[in-house]
Amino acid sequence: MSQEDKPDHLIDISLPLFGGMITWPDSTGCRLLPVRQIEKGDCVNVSRLDCDVHTGTHIDAPKHHFRGGHSVDHIPLDTLVGPVLVCHLPDARMVSSKELAALALPQDTRRLLLRTSNSERWAKGESGFFPDYVALTADAARWLIDHEVRLIGMDYLSVQRYDDGPLTHQILLEAGVVILEGLNLAGVSPGHYELLCLPLNLVGAEAAPARTILRTWKNSKI
């Protein structure tokens, strides 16, 4: 079958939300609480979702780190939807400018998702937060800006390393780069896709959970 004959295919790269899921250490976690229940005599089932906006797969807006920074409802959808490149860094212990330069990205790359060993840990079903996850260094953030990347996605709960300060976030967000965190890229082959990232339209919020998928289609060279 030629590439032109291949049908569209959707790949869900979002983390499922449920009680007991892996969250940032000081997070309130995720709880789905029944408010009304048919089995208890109510005419409908109604639930309440209780979680912080950085739970699971989510985007960060500048307001996360900057007073007066814009919130998620001001991020244009055309940044969140469109051509994306998925790259593999299976042996990286961290992602610095050196690792990014070695990828030899096409010059028109504006959205980039990085699959690291973090995704293999998702695939194994690890149940606890691991602080040694792979993430970006500050010089990697500057490299992305220099190369005009507008969205960067990482396959763990933060784009920056656990023991680093906020500089990586600040560099990216100050430059208007959208940060997409909490991806599960296990099983996703490197290459070109269409990104469909739709965060909740939370007015005034610094972050929002996002159902995020990749789509391949007949002409996957994008």
C-alpha positions in Angstrom: 0.0 0.0 0.0 1.4 3.4 -1.0 1.5 6.3 1.5 -1.2 8.0 -0.6 -3.5 5.0 -0.1 -3.2 4.9 3.7 -6.4 6.0 5.6 -6.5 8.6 8.3 -5.6 7.2 11.7 -6.1 8.8 15.1 -3.7 8.3 18.0 -4.7 9.4 21.4 -1.6 10.7 23.3 -3.5 12.0 26.3 -3.3 10.6 29.8 -6.6 9.3 31.2 -7.9 11.2 34.2 -8.8 9.1 37.2 -8.4 9.0 41.0 -5.0 7.7 41.9 -3.3 8.8 38.6 0.2 10.1 38.7 0.2 13.8 39.5 2.8 16.5 40.5 3.8 15.9 44.2 1.8 18.8 45.6 -1.2 18.4 43.3 -4.7 17.9 44.8 -5.0 14.9 42.4 -8.0 14.0 40.4 -11.4 13.0 41.9 -14.7 12.3 40.1 -17.4 12.8 42.7 -21.0 11.6 42.3 -23.5 14.4 42.9 -26.6 12.6 41.8 -27.0 8.9 41.2 -29.8 6.9 39.6 -29.1 3.9 41.8 -29.9 6.1 44.8 -33.2 7.3 43.4 -32.1 10.3 41.4 -33.5 10.6 37.8 -30.0 11.2 36.3 -26.3 10.6 37.1 -24.4 13.9 37.7 -20.7 14.1 38.7 -18.3 16.8 39.8 -14.7 16.8 38.6 -12.2 18.0 41.2 -8.6 18.5 40.0 -6.1 21.2 39.4 -5.7 22.6 35.9 -2.2 21.0 35.5 -3.5 17.5 35.9 -2.7 14.9 33.2 -2.2 16.2 29.7 -2.4 20.0 29.7 -1.1 23.2 28.3 0.6 26.1 30.1 0.0 29.7 29.3 2.2 32.7 30.2 0.0 33.5 33.2 1.5 30.4 34.9 4.7 32.2 35.5 4.1 35.9 34.8 1.8 38.4 36.5 -0.3 39.9 33.8 0.6 37.1 31.3 -2.3 36.0 29.1 -4.4 32.9 30.1 -5.2 29.8 28.1 -8.4 31.2 26.6 -6.2 33.7 24.7 -4.0 31.0 23.0 -5.0 30.8 19.3 -6.3 27.5 18.2 -4.1 27.6 15.1 -1.1 27.2 17.4 -2.7 24.1 18.9 -3.9 22.5 15.7 -1.7 21.8 12.7 1.4 20.0 11.4 3.7 18.6 14.1 6.9 16.6 14.2 7.4 13.8 16.6 11.1 13.0 17.4 12.6 10.3 19.5 15.4 10.8 22.1 15.4 7.3 23.7 18.8 7.6 25.4 18.6 11.2 26.6 18.9 11.8 30.3 18.0 15.4 29.7 17.2 17.4 26.6 19.7 20.3 26.0 20.4 22.3 22.9 22.9 19.7 21.9 20.3 17.0 21.6 17.9 19.3 19.8 20.5 20.3 17.3 21.3 16.7 16.6 17.7 16.1 15.5 18.4 18.2 12.3 14.8 19.5 12.3 13.3 20.8 9.1 13.5 24.6 9.0 9.7 24.9 9.0 9.1 23.0 12.2 6.8 25.0 14.4 5.3 22.3 16.6 7.6 19.6 18.2 6.8 16.7 20.4 9.6 14.8 22.1 9.3 11.1 22.9 11.8 10.1 25.5 12.2 7.2 28.0 9.4 8.8 29.9 6.9 7.3 27.5 8.3 3.8 28.1 7.6 4.3 31.8 4.0 5.2 31.0 3.8 2.1 28.9 5.0 0.0 31.8 2.3 1.4 34.0 4.5 2.9 36.7 2.2 4.0 39.5 4.3 6.6 41.3 5.8 10.0 40.4 9.4 9.7 39.3 11.5 12.8 39.7 14.3 11.7 37.4 12.1 12.2 34.3 13.7 13.5 31.1 13.0 17.2 30.4 14.4 20.4 28.8 17.3 22.5 30.0 17.2 26.3 29.9 19.5 26.4 26.9 17.2 24.0 25.0 14.4 26.4 25.6 16.5 29.2 24.1 17.3 26.9 21.1 13.6 26.3 20.4 12.9 30.0 20.4 15.9 30.7 18.1 14.5 28.1 15.7 11.0 29.5 15.8 9.3 26.5 17.4 5.9 27.8 18.6 4.7 24.7 20.6 6.8 22.1 22.5 5.4 18.9 23.9 7.0 16.7 26.5 6.0 13.2 27.6 5.9 13.9 31.3 4.2 16.3 33.7 6.7 19.2 33.3 8.8 20.6 30.5 11.6 21.4 32.9 13.6 19.0 35.1 12.4 18.4 38.6 15.3 20.0 40.5 15.7 23.0 38.2 14.2 26.4 38.9 11.5 28.0 36.8 13.8 29.4 34.1 13.0 26.9 31.4 9.3 27.6 31.7 9.9 31.3 31.9 12.0 31.4 28.8 9.4 29.6 26.7 6.4 31.3 28.1 7.8 34.8 27.8 8.5 34.2 24.1 4.9 33.0 23.6 5.8 29.3 23.1 2.9 27.0 24.1 4.0 24.3 26.5 2.2 21.0 26.2 2.9 18.6 29.1 1.8 15.2 30.2 1.9 13.4 26.9 2.1 9.7 26.4 4.0 9.0 23.2 4.6 5.3 23.8 4.2 3.5 20.5 4.2 6.6 18.4 6.7 6.4 15.5 8.8 9.4 14.7 7.6 11.5 11.9 5.1 14.0 10.7 1.5 14.2 11.9 -1.3 16.6 12.4 -1.7 17.7 16.0 -5.2 18.2 17.5 -4.8 19.7 20.9 -8.0 21.1 22.4 -7.7 22.4 26.0 -10.7 23.4 28.0 -11.6 27.0 27.3 -11.1 28.1 30.9 -11.3 31.9 31.1 -8.5 33.4 33.1 -6.8 30.1 33.8 -3.0 29.7 33.6 -3.3 26.1 32.4 -6.0 23.7 31.1 -6.4 20.0 30.6 -6.3 19.1 26.9 -7.5 16.1 25.0 -4.7 15.7 22.5 -4.4 13.4 19.5 -2.3 12.9 16.5 -3.7 12.2 13.1 -2.0 10.7 10.1 -3.6 11.0 6.7 -3.0 10.2 3.1 -0.5 12.9 2.5 1.5 12.7 5.7 4.4 14.8 4.4 3.6 18.1 6.2 
